[in-house]
Amino acid sequence: MLNRLLKCMRWVFVAGFFAVFLPETGFSQENWPGFRGGNLAGVGQGVDLTQGDQSVRFKVALPGKGWSSPVVWGDKIFVTTSVVDREGPESRKGLYIQDLQGKVQAGKRSWEVLCLDFVTGKQLWRTSVFDGEARGTIHIKNSYASETPCCDEKVVVAMFGNRGICALDHDGKVIWKQEIGARKTEMGWGPAASPVLHEGVIYQTMDNDEESHLWALDSATGKTKWKTQRKEKSNWATPFVWEHSKGTEIITPGKGKVRGYSLEGEQLWELGGMSSIAIPTPSAGKFGDNELVFVSSGYIMDIKKPVFALRPGSRGDITPGLLGGLGDQIAWKQGMGGSYHPSPVLLGDKLHVLLDRGTLSCFEGASGKPVWEKKSLGKGGMGFTASPVAAGDRLLCASEEGELFEVMLNDTPELVRRIKLDEMLMATPALVKRSVLVRGEKHLFRLGGQDK
């Protein structure tokens, strides 16, 4: 009886907690409009997975290959893929040192956008936007459709790295498209940064070894609004739009520096001290009157794996001094807290970091004080490229080994269950309508929520 009472009390607390801390956009509930959903936060409502493997509402085959995540608007799921006329190299799990040099994958292919019914998974339409042979090299774990699309009530925007960018309406008609030439990237790994759509403007980071820039396009017409050159080389981070009391800025993690830009493309500030590859997308939150954005990196071959908490209103170079002083604009720093691929998730007042090898850390958002560090998800829980998402009071983590981990967030993380989907998972899940959408190497799964 006491246990039941405590559970009821906890759920009352959780309901109130998320009423305070979930973004008031509606995106986390009814729509999931881009990489990591509304506000790029990776936060949504709880999903009932108590049926374990029987929680799967549909499993539908996807043509071709792509590691982009699904996005949702209303009752439509949008997915991108690249379809080729021959077998490509077999996907390989984990971290390794062989086959590091990227290669062109041969064959005639098409770059496509698919639309599926949210409830049944039935294909509603399939539009080929570009076709021909691949123009650029990619890493064996990359794909020619790795960039997650973004959408609003009018358009679906799809970026295909070395091929082109386009916008379609919700019925699958191409509104506009632009060809993009192949660009040299470090070790030939290819591009992967996703576009971000904010108030009718697309923001796309184009970091490569030839000429890097931040690109702003009108989502209705595809016309360039501005391009700002960046002193950067190849990187694979999705930009983050931070709305705070002092304005709105675009934050771009980079191999050299993290930078903040105005909506007109003017560089406002820069921060050095990241690891040599900086992939995670930032998160932002408010703690009383204090607003913070969290930027991080954790390349496994680097001795620097920092997490920084930054205050709004920065100008100029805010890199910490050689003697360790953080300055006024840096609220705190954790020197070894960052992850390589997965983006951290801010849930309430705690920042959760999933490391590639299957351990979780948690830090107080306001102070950076560790709550717990590098707690294992359990035996076999290794190989995480996808970012975790917060479903209610739990984290959902998709592993390359093909399992979805459900983790309760208490004083220490508690593994609730592991659901085997039996195919490689590298795309970040989407949370909408109390369901979780998980893209595998060959299928799209919907778990929890409304049955067919």
C-alpha positions as CSV (number, residue, x, y, z in Angstrom):
1,M,0.0,0.0,0.0
2,L,2.8,2.4,0.9
3,N,4.6,1.6,-2.4
4,R,1.4,2.4,-4.3
5,L,1.0,5.7,-2.4
6,L,4.6,6.7,-3.1
7,K,4.2,5.9,-6.8
8,C,1.0,8.0,-7.0
9,M,2.8,10.9,-5.2
10,R,5.7,10.6,-7.6
11,W,3.5,10.8,-10.6
12,V,1.7,13.8,-9.2
13,F,5.1,15.5,-8.7
14,V,6.1,14.5,-12.2
15,A,2.9,16.0,-13.7
16,G,3.6,19.3,-12.0
17,F,7.3,19.2,-12.7
18,F,6.8,18.9,-16.5
19,A,4.0,21.5,-16.5
20,V,6.7,23.9,-15.3
21,F,9.7,22.7,-17.4
22,L,8.4,21.5,-20.7
23,P,8.6,24.1,-23.5
24,E,5.3,25.8,-24.1
25,T,5.4,25.2,-27.8
26,G,3.2,22.1,-28.2
27,F,6.0,20.6,-30.4
28,S,6.9,18.0,-27.8
29,Q,3.3,16.7,-27.8
30,E,1.7,17.0,-31.2
31,N,4.6,17.7,-33.5
32,W,8.3,16.9,-33.7
33,P,9.6,19.3,-36.3
34,G,13.3,18.6,-36.6
35,F,16.3,17.1,-35.0
36,R,15.6,16.6,-31.3
37,G,12.1,18.1,-31.7
38,G,10.8,21.4,-30.6
39,N,13.5,23.9,-29.4
40,L,16.0,21.1,-30.3
41,A,15.5,20.1,-26.7
42,G,15.0,16.3,-27.0
43,V,12.1,16.5,-24.5
44,G,8.6,15.1,-24.8
45,Q,5.8,13.4,-22.9
46,G,6.0,10.0,-21.3
47,V,5.6,6.8,-23.4
48,D,4.1,3.7,-22.0
49,L,6.5,0.9,-22.8
50,T,5.3,-1.5,-20.1
51,Q,4.5,-4.2,-22.7
52,G,8.2,-4.4,-23.6
53,D,8.7,-5.9,-27.0
54,Q,4.9,-5.9,-27.5
55,S,4.9,-2.1,-27.3
56,V,5.7,-2.0,-31.0
57,R,2.6,-0.5,-32.8
58,F,4.1,-0.8,-36.3
59,K,7.3,-1.8,-38.0
60,V,7.5,-0.7,-41.6
61,A,10.3,-1.3,-44.1
62,L,12.0,1.8,-45.5
63,P,13.6,1.9,-49.0
64,G,17.3,2.6,-49.4
65,K,19.4,3.8,-46.5
66,G,19.7,6.9,-44.3
67,W,20.5,7.8,-40.8
68,S,18.3,10.9,-40.6
69,S,15.7,10.9,-37.8
70,P,12.0,10.9,-38.5
71,V,10.1,14.2,-38.0
72,V,6.3,14.6,-37.4
73,W,3.7,17.3,-38.2
74,G,0.2,16.4,-37.3
75,D,-0.6,12.9,-38.5
76,K,2.3,12.7,-40.9
77,I,5.8,11.3,-40.5
78,F,8.5,12.6,-42.8
79,V,11.6,10.5,-43.5
80,T,14.5,11.0,-45.9
81,T,16.5,8.3,-47.7
82,S,18.9,7.5,-50.5
83,V,18.1,4.6,-52.8
84,V,20.7,3.0,-54.9
85,D,20.6,0.3,-57.6
86,R,23.1,-2.0,-55.9
87,E,24.2,-3.3,-52.6
88,G,26.4,-0.8,-50.6
89,P,28.9,-1.6,-47.8
90,E,27.6,-3.3,-44.8
91,S,27.1,-1.0,-41.8
92,R,29.6,-1.5,-39.0
93,K,28.8,-1.0,-35.3
94,G,31.0,0.6,-32.7
95,L,34.3,2.6,-32.8
96,Y,37.2,1.3,-34.8
97,I,40.4,2.4,-36.6
98,Q,40.1,0.5,-39.9
99,D,38.3,1.9,-42.9
100,L,38.7,5.4,-41.6
101,Q,39.1,6.9,-45.1
102,G,35.7,7.7,-46.7
103,K,34.8,6.5,-50.1
104,V,32.3,7.2,-52.9
105,Q,29.6,4.6,-52.9
106,A,29.0,3.7,-56.5
107,G,25.7,3.3,-58.3
108,K,22.7,5.2,-59.7
109,R,20.7,6.6,-56.8
110,S,17.8,8.8,-55.9
111,W,17.5,11.1,-52.9
112,E,13.9,10.9,-51.6
113,V,11.5,12.2,-49.0
114,L,8.8,9.8,-47.7
115,C,5.6,10.5,-45.9
116,L,3.9,7.9,-43.6
117,D,0.7,7.8,-41.7
118,F,1.4,8.3,-38.0
119,V,-1.1,5.7,-36.8
120,T,-0.6,2.9,-39.3
121,G,2.8,3.5,-40.8
122,K,1.2,3.3,-44.3
123,Q,3.1,5.2,-47.0
124,L,1.2,8.2,-48.1
125,W,3.6,9.5,-50.7
126,R,7.2,9.1,-51.9
127,T,9.0,11.9,-53.8
128,S,12.3,11.6,-55.5
129,V,14.0,15.0,-55.4
130,F,17.5,14.4,-56.8
131,D,18.9,11.5,-58.8
132,G,22.3,10.5,-60.3
133,E,25.5,9.2,-58.9
134,A,26.9,10.2,-55.6
135,R,29.3,13.2,-55.9
136,G,31.2,12.9,-52.6
137,T,32.9,10.5,-50.3
138,I,31.4,9.4,-47.0
139,H,32.5,7.4,-43.9
140,I,31.3,3.8,-43.8
141,K,29.0,4.7,-40.9
142,N,27.7,7.8,-42.7
143,S,25.0,7.7,-45.3
144,Y,23.8,9.9,-48.2
145,A,20.7,10.8,-46.2
146,S,22.1,11.5,-42.6
147,E,20.8,15.0,-42.2
148,T,17.4,15.1,-40.3
149,P,14.8,17.1,-42.1
150,C,12.8,19.9,-40.5
151,C,9.3,21.1,-41.0
152,D,6.5,23.5,-40.0
153,E,2.9,23.8,-41.0
154,K,3.8,24.8,-44.6
155,V,7.0,23.0,-45.6
156,V,9.2,20.0,-45.2
157,V,12.9,20.9,-45.7
158,A,15.4,18.2,-46.6
159,M,19.1,18.5,-46.8
160,F,21.2,15.9,-48.7
161,G,24.8,16.8,-47.9
162,N,26.8,16.6,-51.1
163,R,23.7,16.6,-53.3
164,G,21.3,19.4,-52.5
165,I,18.7,21.0,-50.3
166,C,14.9,21.2,-51.0
167,A,11.5,22.1,-49.7
168,L,8.3,20.1,-50.2
169,D,4.7,20.8,-49.2
170,H,2.9,18.3,-47.0
171,D,1.5,16.6,-50.0
172,G,4.9,15.7,-51.5
173,K,5.1,18.4,-54.1
174,V,8.6,20.0,-54.5
175,I,8.3,23.7,-53.9
176,W,12.0,24.5,-54.6
177,K,15.4,22.8,-54.7
178,Q,19.0,23.7,-55.0
179,E,21.9,21.6,-56.1
180,I,25.0,21.6,-53.9
181,G,28.5,20.6,-55.1
182,A,30.6,18.1,-53.2
183,R,33.0,19.5,-50.7
184,K,36.1,17.9,-49.3
185,T,35.8,16.8,-45.7
186,E,38.3,15.5,-43.2
187,M,39.2,11.9,-44.1
188,G,36.4,12.0,-46.7
189,W,33.8,11.4,-44.0
190,G,31.2,13.5,-45.7
191,P,28.6,16.0,-44.3
192,A,25.9,15.3,-41.7
193,A,24.7,18.5,-40.0
194,S,21.0,18.9,-40.1
195,P,19.1,22.1,-41.0
196,V,17.1,24.1,-38.5
197,L,13.9,26.0,-39.3
198,H,13.1,29.1,-37.2
199,E,10.3,31.5,-38.1
200,G,10.5,30.8,-41.8
201,V,14.3,30.8,-42.1
202,I,16.5,27.8,-42.6
203,Y,19.9,27.8,-40.9
204,Q,22.4,25.3,-42.2
205,T,26.0,24.9,-41.0
206,M,28.3,24.1,-43.9
207,D,31.6,23.1,-42.3
208,N,34.2,21.4,-44.5
209,D,37.9,21.5,-45.5
210,E,37.4,23.9,-48.5
211,E,35.1,26.8,-47.4
212,S,32.9,26.9,-44.4
213,H,30.0,29.1,-43.7
214,L,26.7,29.5,-41.9
215,W,23.9,29.7,-44.5
216,A,20.4,31.3,-44.1
217,L,17.7,30.6,-46.6
218,D,14.1,31.6,-47.0
219,S,12.0,28.4,-46.4
220,A,9.3,29.5,-48.8
221,T,11.5,30.3,-51.8
222,G,14.9,28.8,-51.1
223,K,16.5,32.1,-51.8
224,T,19.7,32.9,-49.8
225,K,19.2,35.5,-47.2
226,W,22.8,35.6,-46.2
227,K,26.0,33.5,-45.9
228,T,28.6,34.2,-43.2
229,Q,32.1,32.8,-43.6
230,R,33.5,30.7,-40.8
231,K,37.1,30.0,-39.9
232,E,36.4,26.3,-39.5
233,K,37.2,23.0,-41.0
234,S,35.1,19.9,-41.2
235,N,32.6,19.4,-38.4
236,W,29.2,17.6,-38.1
237,A,27.1,19.6,-35.6
238,T,23.6,20.9,-36.1
239,P,23.2,24.6,-35.2
240,F,21.0,25.7,-32.2
241,V,18.7,28.7,-32.1
242,W,18.7,30.2,-28.6
243,E,15.9,32.5,-27.6
244,H,16.6,34.4,-24.4
245,S,15.8,37.6,-22.7
246,K,18.5,39.5,-24.5
247,G,17.6,38.4,-27.9
248,T,17.9,35.4,-30.3
249,E,21.1,33.9,-31.6
250,I,22.3,30.9,-33.6
251,I,24.9,28.8,-31.8
252,T,27.3,26.7,-34.0
253,P,29.6,24.2,-32.4
254,G,32.9,23.9,-34.3
255,K,36.1,22.1,-34.4
256,G,38.0,25.3,-33.8
257,K,35.5,27.3,-31.7
258,V,31.8,27.5,-30.7
259,R,30.3,30.7,-32.0
260,G,27.2,32.7,-31.6
261,Y,25.6,34.7,-34.4
262,S,22.8,37.2,-34.7
263,L,19.8,36.4,-36.9
264,E,21.4,38.6,-39.5
265,G,24.6,36.5,-39.6
266,E,26.8,38.8,-37.6
267,Q,29.2,36.9,-35.3
268,L,28.6,37.9,-31.7
269,W,31.1,35.8,-29.7
270,E,33.3,32.8,-29.8
271,L,34.5,30.2,-27.3
272,G,37.7,28.0,-27.7
273,G,38.7,25.0,-25.6
274,M,36.5,22.3,-27.2
275,S,37.7,18.9,-28.3
276,S,39.0,18.5,-31.8
277,I,35.6,17.3,-33.1
278,A,32.5,19.0,-31.6
279,I,29.3,17.2,-32.6
280,P,26.7,17.5,-29.8
281,T,23.9,20.1,-30.3
282,P,23.5,22.6,-27.4
283,S,20.7,22.7,-24.9
284,A,19.3,25.7,-23.1
285,G,17.3,26.3,-19.9
286,K,16.3,28.8,-17.2
287,F,17.1,28.4,-13.5
288,G,15.2,31.1,-11.6
289,D,16.3,34.3,-13.2
290,N,19.4,32.7,-14.7
291,E,19.4,31.7,-18.4
292,L,22.1,29.2,-19.6
293,V,23.0,27.4,-22.7
294,F,25.1,24.3,-22.5
295,V,27.8,23.5,-25.2
296,S,29.9,20.4,-25.1
297,S,32.2,18.1,-27.0
298,G,34.0,14.8,-26.2
299,Y,35.9,13.4,-29.1
300,I,37.3,10.1,-27.8
301,M,40.8,10.7,-29.0
302,D,41.1,14.1,-27.3
303,I,42.1,14.9,-23.8
304,K,39.6,17.7,-23.7
305,K,35.9,16.7,-23.2
306,P,34.3,19.9,-21.8
307,V,30.8,20.9,-20.9
308,F,30.4,24.7,-20.7
309,A,27.4,26.6,-19.3
310,L,27.2,30.1,-20.9
311,R,25.2,33.2,-20.0
312,P,23.3,35.2,-22.6
313,G,24.7,38.5,-23.9
314,S,28.2,37.4,-24.8
315,R,30.4,39.5,-27.1
316,G,33.9,38.9,-28.4
317,D,36.2,36.1,-27.4
318,I,35.0,34.4,-24.1
319,T,37.6,31.6,-24.1
320,P,38.8,30.9,-20.6
321,G,42.2,32.2,-19.7
322,L,45.3,30.1,-19.4
323,L,45.2,30.3,-15.6
324,G,41.8,28.8,-15.5
325,G,39.6,31.9,-15.0
326,L,36.2,31.4,-16.6
327,G,35.2,35.1,-17.0
328,D,31.7,36.6,-16.5
329,Q,30.0,34.8,-19.4
330,I,30.8,31.3,-18.4
331,A,28.7,30.1,-15.4
332,W,30.6,26.8,-15.0
333,K,32.7,24.2,-16.8
334,Q,33.1,20.4,-16.4
335,G,36.4,19.6,-18.1
336,M,35.8,15.9,-18.8
337,G,32.0,15.7,-18.9
338,G,31.3,15.8,-22.6
339,S,30.2,13.1,-25.1
340,Y,31.4,12.4,-28.6
341,H,28.2,11.9,-30.6
342,P,25.1,12.1,-28.4
343,S,23.8,15.5,-27.5
344,P,23.1,16.1,-23.8
345,V,19.5,16.5,-22.6
346,L,18.4,19.1,-20.1
347,L,15.5,17.7,-18.1
348,G,14.1,20.1,-15.6
349,D,17.2,21.4,-13.6
350,K,19.5,18.5,-14.5
351,L,21.7,18.0,-17.6
352,H,22.1,14.4,-18.7
353,V,25.0,13.2,-20.8
354,L,25.1,9.9,-22.6
355,L,28.6,8.7,-23.5
356,D,29.2,6.6,-26.6
357,R,30.2,3.5,-24.6
358,G,26.9,3.4,-22.7
359,T,27.5,5.3,-19.5
360,L,25.3,8.2,-18.2
361,S,26.4,11.3,-16.2
362,C,24.1,13.9,-14.6
363,F,25.0,17.5,-13.6
364,E,23.1,20.2,-11.8
365,G,22.2,22.6,-14.5
366,A,22.6,25.7,-12.4
367,S,26.0,24.9,-10.9
368,G,27.5,22.0,-12.9
369,K,27.9,20.0,-9.7
370,P,27.9,16.2,-10.5
371,V,24.8,14.3,-9.3
372,W,26.2,11.1,-10.7
373,E,28.9,10.3,-13.2
374,K,29.5,7.5,-15.7
375,K,26.9,5.1,-14.5
376,S,26.6,2.0,-16.8
377,L,23.4,1.2,-18.7
378,G,24.2,-2.5,-18.1
379,K,26.0,-5.4,-19.8
380,G,26.0,-5.1,-23.6
381,G,24.9,-1.4,-23.4
382,M,27.7,-0.1,-25.7
383,G,27.8,1.8,-28.9
384,F,25.6,4.9,-28.8
385,T,25.6,7.4,-31.6
386,A,21.9,8.5,-31.4
387,S,21.2,11.3,-28.9
388,P,19.0,10.3,-25.9
389,V,15.5,11.8,-25.6
390,A,13.6,12.5,-22.4
391,A,10.1,10.9,-22.3
392,G,8.4,12.2,-19.2
393,D,10.7,11.4,-16.3
394,R,12.7,8.8,-18.2
395,L,15.5,8.8,-20.8
396,L,15.2,6.6,-23.9
397,C,18.5,5.7,-25.5
398,A,18.9,3.8,-28.8
399,S,22.0,1.7,-29.2
400,E,23.8,0.6,-32.3
401,E,23.3,-3.0,-31.1
402,G,19.5,-2.5,-31.8
403,E,18.1,-2.0,-28.3
404,L,16.0,0.8,-26.8
405,F,17.0,1.4,-23.2
406,E,14.4,3.0,-20.9
407,V,16.1,4.6,-17.9
408,M,14.4,6.0,-14.8
409,L,16.1,9.2,-13.5
410,N,16.4,8.9,-9.7
411,D,19.3,9.7,-7.4
412,T,21.1,7.2,-9.7
413,P,19.9,6.0,-13.1
414,E,17.7,2.9,-12.9
415,L,17.4,0.7,-16.0
416,V,13.7,-0.1,-16.3
417,R,13.8,-2.2,-19.5
418,R,15.5,-3.0,-22.7
419,I,13.5,-3.5,-25.9
420,K,15.2,-5.4,-28.7
421,L,14.5,-4.1,-32.1
422,D,17.1,-6.3,-33.7
423,E,18.7,-3.9,-36.2
424,M,21.3,-1.2,-36.0
425,L,20.1,2.0,-34.5
426,M,21.9,5.3,-35.1
427,A,19.1,7.9,-35.6
428,T,17.9,9.9,-32.7
429,P,14.3,8.9,-31.7
430,A,11.3,11.2,-32.0
431,L,8.7,11.7,-29.3
432,V,5.1,12.6,-30.2
433,K,1.6,11.8,-29.2
434,R,2.9,9.6,-26.3
435,S,4.8,7.4,-28.8
436,V,8.4,7.0,-29.7
437,L,9.5,6.7,-33.3
438,V,12.8,4.8,-33.8
439,R,14.5,4.6,-37.2
440,G,16.6,1.5,-37.7
441,E,18.9,0.6,-40.6
442,K,16.0,-1.0,-42.5
443,H,12.7,-0.2,-40.7
444,L,10.8,2.6,-38.9
445,F,9.3,1.5,-35.6
446,R,6.6,3.2,-33.5
447,L,6.3,2.1,-29.9
448,G,3.6,3.1,-27.4
449,G,0.7,5.4,-27.9
450,Q,-2.3,4.8,-30.1
451,D,-2.7,1.4,-31.6
452,K,-3.7,0.9,-35.2
